[in-house]
Amino acid sequence: MDSSSSEESASDRENSSGEVPESNSKSLFSEGEKVLAYHGPRIYEAKVQKAEFRKNEYRYFVHYLGWNKNWDEWVGMDRLMKHTKENVLKKQALNKKVGADKNTKSGRSVQAKSKSPADAKVAKEEMKNNDAKVTKEEMKNNVAKGKKRRADSGIEDNPVEEKLINIQIPATLKQRLVDDWEFITQHNKLVKLPRSPTVDGILNKYLEYWSKKDGLMTDAVGEILKGLRYYFDKALPGLLLYKTERQQYNEAISDNVSPSSIYGAEHLLRLFVKLPELLEYVKIEEETLIRLQQNLLDFLKFLQDNEGTFFLDAYDDHLVTEESG
């Protein structure tokens, strides 16, 4: 859990007598139960990991099935439904409607443009608590072996180490990651390559931006950007691609072509989800780690400020063949 969640938990315990009123003594959902959970405008399958009584109501820590543990979060009872046949049909109907709306609006998420009162309430809560929660996953061996990218192994991880860098992805960029996943895995689409601007182009634009902001630190920031480019080129084929993107990668990248000169912001953003784990095995002084974290957060803010220029609103149709699997 991130610091805000920890503070909330401590505060809740202080404000609670620890005794559950008799009228609220029974929780609607139990630990380990498979449920359906609202997240933004959609409904996802989830599993209740913890259930706690806080501030006169039950709160549930849920894991979204098939999703990275970075998305685990505490939710209220109003975000959950029993996993029944009737509710599954409701989930399918709602997600189909949202998908149709997305396609009619050239791929842009409808969450920002059209909300029901319920959606608006959920969106408001997400904007407050939607920072990325970085946890230690099964990717430890993938760095060396280049195994295929997996969203979630379903295996319990070890506690996060104190020096694991915490990269808080802004809420709007986190929504980009959701849209990215939906375009590729749900709508069978691909990012058109080569992108413009490319990862190299974005890094150069940021360096120009930084030199105007603080010319004295340009060299240090330039070294960080070189590191980002290096990690991106090395991590992309093994950690950052979905299964249906592999054929496209093989066709686009040759021995003398680097991924950073072909791919763009969509894939660069995926790196920031994996970056804490990749940096975990690099010996970095604590002061340097803090400075690095600040620079990475500033770079994410730069991506957020230039979303309209750097990111695609719609992906290309793609016919997946057996070879691409």
C-alpha positions as CSV (number, residue, x, y, z in Angstrom):
1,M,0.0,0.0,0.0
2,D,1.2,3.5,-0.6
3,S,1.7,6.1,2.1
4,S,-1.8,7.7,1.7
5,S,-3.4,4.3,2.2
6,S,-1.3,3.6,5.3
7,E,-2.2,6.9,6.8
8,E,-5.8,6.3,6.2
9,S,-5.6,2.9,7.8
10,A,-3.9,4.3,10.9
11,S,-6.4,7.1,11.2
12,D,-9.3,4.8,10.8
13,R,-8.1,2.6,13.6
14,E,-7.7,5.6,15.9
15,N,-11.2,6.8,15.1
16,S,-12.7,3.4,15.7
17,S,-13.4,1.8,19.0
18,G,-12.6,-1.6,17.4
19,E,-16.1,-2.8,18.1
20,V,-18.5,-3.4,15.3
21,P,-22.0,-2.3,16.0
22,E,-24.5,-5.2,16.0
23,S,-26.4,-3.8,13.1
24,N,-23.3,-3.8,11.0
25,S,-21.7,-7.0,12.4
26,K,-22.1,-9.0,9.2
27,S,-20.1,-8.1,6.1
28,L,-21.7,-8.6,2.8
29,F,-18.4,-9.9,1.3
30,S,-15.9,-12.2,2.9
31,E,-12.1,-12.5,2.4
32,G,-11.2,-14.8,-0.5
33,E,-14.6,-14.3,-2.2
34,K,-14.8,-13.7,-5.9
35,V,-16.8,-10.5,-6.7
36,L,-17.6,-8.0,-9.4
37,A,-16.2,-4.5,-8.9
38,Y,-16.7,-1.2,-10.5
39,H,-13.6,0.6,-11.6
40,G,-14.3,3.8,-13.6
41,P,-17.1,3.1,-16.1
42,R,-16.5,-0.6,-16.2
43,I,-17.1,-3.7,-14.1
44,Y,-14.3,-6.2,-13.5
45,E,-14.0,-9.5,-11.8
46,A,-12.1,-9.2,-8.5
47,K,-11.2,-11.1,-5.4
48,V,-11.6,-9.7,-1.8
49,Q,-8.2,-9.9,-0.1
50,K,-9.1,-8.2,3.1
51,A,-12.2,-6.9,4.8
52,E,-12.1,-4.2,7.6
53,F,-14.7,-2.2,9.4
54,R,-13.8,1.5,9.3
55,K,-15.7,4.6,10.1
56,N,-19.0,2.8,10.5
57,E,-18.7,0.9,7.2
58,Y,-16.9,-2.1,5.7
59,R,-14.0,-1.5,3.4
60,Y,-12.6,-4.1,1.1
61,F,-9.1,-4.6,-0.3
62,V,-9.6,-6.1,-3.7
63,H,-7.4,-7.6,-6.4
64,Y,-8.7,-7.3,-10.0
65,L,-8.3,-10.7,-11.6
66,G,-6.0,-10.8,-14.6
67,W,-4.5,-7.4,-13.6
68,N,-1.2,-6.4,-12.2
69,K,-1.2,-6.0,-8.4
70,N,-0.4,-2.4,-8.9
71,W,-4.1,-1.9,-9.3
72,D,-5.1,-3.5,-6.0
73,E,-7.0,-1.0,-3.8
74,W,-9.4,-0.4,-0.9
75,V,-13.0,0.1,-2.0
76,G,-16.4,0.7,-0.4
77,M,-19.4,-1.6,-0.4
78,D,-21.0,0.5,-3.2
79,R,-18.2,-0.5,-5.6
80,L,-18.9,-4.3,-5.2
81,M,-21.5,-6.8,-6.3
82,K,-22.0,-10.5,-5.7
83,H,-20.6,-12.7,-8.5
84,T,-24.0,-14.0,-9.7
85,K,-25.2,-15.0,-13.1
86,E,-27.5,-11.9,-13.2
87,N,-24.6,-9.5,-12.2
88,V,-22.3,-11.2,-14.7
89,L,-24.8,-10.4,-17.5
90,K,-25.0,-6.8,-16.2
91,K,-21.2,-6.6,-16.4
92,Q,-21.1,-7.9,-19.9
93,A,-23.8,-5.4,-21.0
94,L,-22.2,-2.4,-19.4
95,N,-18.7,-3.2,-20.7
96,K,-20.1,-3.8,-24.2
97,K,-21.8,-0.4,-24.1
98,V,-18.7,1.4,-22.8
99,G,-16.6,-0.3,-25.6
100,A,-19.1,0.8,-28.2
101,D,-19.0,4.4,-26.9
102,K,-15.2,4.3,-27.0
103,N,-15.2,3.2,-30.7
104,T,-17.7,5.9,-31.7
105,K,-15.5,8.6,-30.1
106,S,-12.3,7.6,-32.0
107,G,-11.0,5.6,-29.1
108,R,-11.1,8.3,-26.5
109,S,-12.3,7.2,-23.1
110,V,-15.8,8.4,-22.4
111,Q,-15.1,8.6,-18.7
112,A,-13.9,12.3,-19.0
113,K,-16.7,13.4,-21.3
114,S,-19.9,11.6,-20.2
115,K,-20.6,10.4,-16.7
116,S,-23.7,9.3,-14.8
117,P,-23.9,10.5,-11.2
118,A,-22.6,7.1,-10.1
119,D,-19.7,7.3,-12.5
120,A,-18.9,10.8,-11.4
121,K,-18.7,9.7,-7.8
122,V,-16.4,6.8,-8.7
123,A,-14.2,9.0,-10.9
124,K,-13.8,11.6,-8.1
125,E,-12.7,8.9,-5.7
126,E,-10.2,7.6,-8.3
127,M,-8.7,10.9,-9.0
128,K,-7.9,11.2,-5.3
129,N,-6.4,7.8,-4.8
130,N,-5.4,6.7,-8.3
131,D,-1.6,6.9,-7.8
132,A,0.2,3.8,-8.9
133,K,0.9,1.3,-6.1
134,V,4.2,-0.3,-6.8
135,T,4.7,-3.8,-5.5
136,K,7.4,-6.5,-5.9
137,E,6.2,-9.1,-8.4
138,E,7.4,-12.2,-10.2
139,M,9.4,-10.1,-12.7
140,K,12.6,-10.6,-10.7
141,N,13.9,-13.4,-13.0
142,N,12.4,-11.8,-16.1
143,V,15.1,-9.1,-16.1
144,A,17.8,-11.6,-16.8
145,K,15.9,-14.2,-18.8
146,G,13.7,-12.0,-20.9
147,K,10.6,-14.0,-20.2
148,K,7.2,-13.0,-21.7
149,R,5.4,-10.1,-20.2
150,R,2.7,-11.2,-17.8
151,A,0.1,-9.0,-16.2
152,D,-0.1,-10.9,-12.9
153,S,1.2,-14.3,-11.8
154,G,-1.4,-14.7,-9.0
155,I,1.4,-15.6,-6.6
156,E,1.8,-13.8,-3.4
157,D,4.9,-11.5,-3.4
158,N,7.4,-10.6,-0.7
159,P,6.9,-7.3,1.1
160,V,8.1,-4.3,-0.7
161,E,11.7,-3.4,0.3
162,E,12.2,0.1,1.9
163,K,14.4,1.3,-1.0
164,L,12.1,0.2,-3.8
165,I,11.5,3.4,-5.7
166,N,7.9,4.6,-5.7
167,I,6.8,6.1,-9.0
168,Q,3.3,7.7,-8.7
169,I,1.7,7.6,-12.1
170,P,-0.7,10.5,-12.6
171,A,-4.4,9.4,-12.7
172,T,-4.9,10.5,-16.3
173,L,-1.8,8.5,-17.4
174,K,-3.0,5.5,-15.4
175,Q,-6.3,5.7,-17.4
176,R,-4.1,5.7,-20.6
177,L,-2.7,2.4,-19.4
178,V,-6.2,1.0,-19.0
179,D,-7.2,2.2,-22.5
180,D,-4.0,0.8,-23.9
181,W,-4.8,-2.6,-22.4
182,E,-8.4,-2.5,-23.7
183,F,-7.4,-1.5,-27.3
184,I,-4.9,-4.4,-27.6
185,T,-6.5,-7.2,-25.6
186,Q,-10.2,-6.5,-25.9
187,H,-10.5,-4.7,-29.3
188,N,-7.7,-6.5,-31.2
189,K,-5.9,-3.3,-32.2
190,L,-2.2,-2.2,-32.4
191,V,-0.3,1.0,-32.1
192,K,0.6,2.1,-35.6
193,L,4.4,2.1,-36.1
194,P,6.6,4.0,-36.5
195,R,5.2,6.4,-33.9
196,S,5.7,10.2,-34.0
197,P,7.1,11.4,-31.8
198,T,9.2,8.4,-31.0
199,V,10.6,7.6,-27.5
200,D,13.9,9.2,-28.7
201,G,11.9,12.3,-29.8
202,I,10.1,12.6,-26.5
203,L,13.3,12.3,-24.4
204,N,14.9,15.0,-26.5
205,K,11.9,17.3,-26.1
206,Y,12.1,16.8,-22.4
207,L,15.8,17.6,-22.3
208,E,15.0,20.8,-24.3
209,Y,12.3,21.6,-21.8
210,W,14.6,21.0,-18.8
211,S,17.4,23.1,-20.2
212,K,15.1,26.1,-20.4
213,K,13.8,25.3,-16.9
214,D,17.2,24.7,-15.2
215,G,20.3,24.8,-17.5
216,L,22.6,24.0,-14.7
217,M,21.2,20.5,-14.3
218,T,21.0,19.6,-18.0
219,D,23.9,17.2,-17.9
220,A,22.6,15.2,-14.9
221,V,19.1,15.0,-16.5
222,G,20.7,14.0,-19.8
223,E,22.3,11.0,-18.0
224,I,18.9,9.9,-16.6
225,L,17.3,10.1,-20.0
226,K,20.1,8.0,-21.4
227,G,19.3,5.4,-18.7
228,L,15.6,5.5,-19.6
229,R,16.4,4.9,-23.2
230,Y,18.7,2.0,-22.3
231,Y,16.1,0.4,-20.1
232,F,13.3,0.9,-22.7
233,D,15.3,-0.7,-25.5
234,K,16.3,-3.7,-23.3
235,A,12.9,-4.2,-21.5
236,L,10.6,-3.8,-24.5
237,P,10.8,-7.2,-26.1
238,G,10.7,-9.2,-22.9
239,L,8.6,-7.1,-20.5
240,L,6.6,-4.4,-22.2
241,L,4.8,-6.2,-25.1
242,Y,1.5,-8.0,-25.2
243,K,1.4,-11.4,-27.0
244,T,-0.4,-10.0,-30.0
245,E,2.3,-7.3,-30.5
246,R,5.3,-9.7,-30.9
247,Q,4.8,-10.2,-34.7
248,Q,4.7,-6.4,-35.2
249,Y,7.9,-6.0,-33.1
250,N,9.7,-8.7,-35.2
251,E,8.7,-6.9,-38.4
252,A,9.6,-3.4,-37.1
253,I,12.9,-4.0,-35.3
254,S,16.1,-5.3,-36.9
255,D,19.7,-5.5,-35.6
256,N,20.6,-1.9,-36.4
257,V,17.3,-0.4,-35.3
258,S,16.5,0.5,-31.7
259,P,13.0,0.2,-30.3
260,S,13.3,3.8,-29.0
261,S,13.5,5.1,-32.6
262,I,10.3,3.2,-33.6
263,Y,7.9,3.1,-30.6
264,G,6.3,6.1,-28.8
265,A,4.6,7.3,-25.6
266,E,2.2,4.3,-25.3
267,H,5.0,1.8,-24.8
268,L,7.2,4.2,-22.9
269,L,4.5,4.7,-20.3
270,R,4.4,0.9,-19.7
271,L,8.1,1.1,-18.7
272,F,7.2,3.2,-15.7
273,V,5.1,0.4,-14.3
274,K,8.1,-2.0,-14.4
275,L,10.9,0.5,-13.7
276,P,10.8,0.2,-9.9
277,E,11.5,-3.5,-10.1
278,L,14.3,-3.0,-12.7
279,L,16.0,-0.4,-10.6
280,E,15.7,-2.6,-7.5
281,Y,18.8,-4.5,-8.6
282,V,20.9,-1.4,-9.2
283,K,23.1,-0.1,-6.3
284,I,22.0,3.5,-5.8
285,E,22.8,5.8,-2.9
286,E,19.7,6.9,-1.0
287,E,20.2,10.6,-1.8
288,T,20.6,9.8,-5.5
289,L,17.5,7.6,-5.4
290,I,15.4,10.4,-4.0
291,R,16.7,12.8,-6.7
292,L,16.1,10.1,-9.4
293,Q,12.5,9.6,-8.2
294,Q,11.9,13.4,-8.4
295,N,13.2,13.5,-11.9
296,L,11.0,10.6,-13.0
297,L,7.9,12.1,-11.5
298,D,8.7,15.4,-13.3
299,F,9.1,13.5,-16.5
300,L,5.7,11.9,-16.0
301,K,4.2,15.3,-15.4
302,F,5.8,16.4,-18.7
303,L,4.1,13.4,-20.5
304,Q,0.8,14.4,-18.8
305,D,1.1,18.0,-19.9
306,N,1.7,16.9,-23.5
307,E,-0.8,14.0,-23.7
308,G,-2.6,15.4,-26.7
309,T,0.7,15.5,-28.7
310,F,2.4,12.4,-27.5
311,F,-0.4,9.8,-27.2
312,L,-2.7,8.2,-29.8
313,D,-6.5,8.5,-29.3
314,A,-7.2,5.4,-31.5
315,Y,-5.2,2.4,-32.5
316,D,-5.1,0.5,-35.8
317,D,-7.2,-2.6,-36.5
318,H,-5.1,-5.8,-36.6
319,L,-5.9,-9.3,-37.7
320,V,-4.2,-11.7,-35.3
321,T,-2.7,-14.8,-37.0
322,E,-1.5,-18.0,-35.5
323,E,2.1,-16.9,-36.1
324,S,1.6,-13.7,-34.0
325,G,0.6,-15.9,-31.0
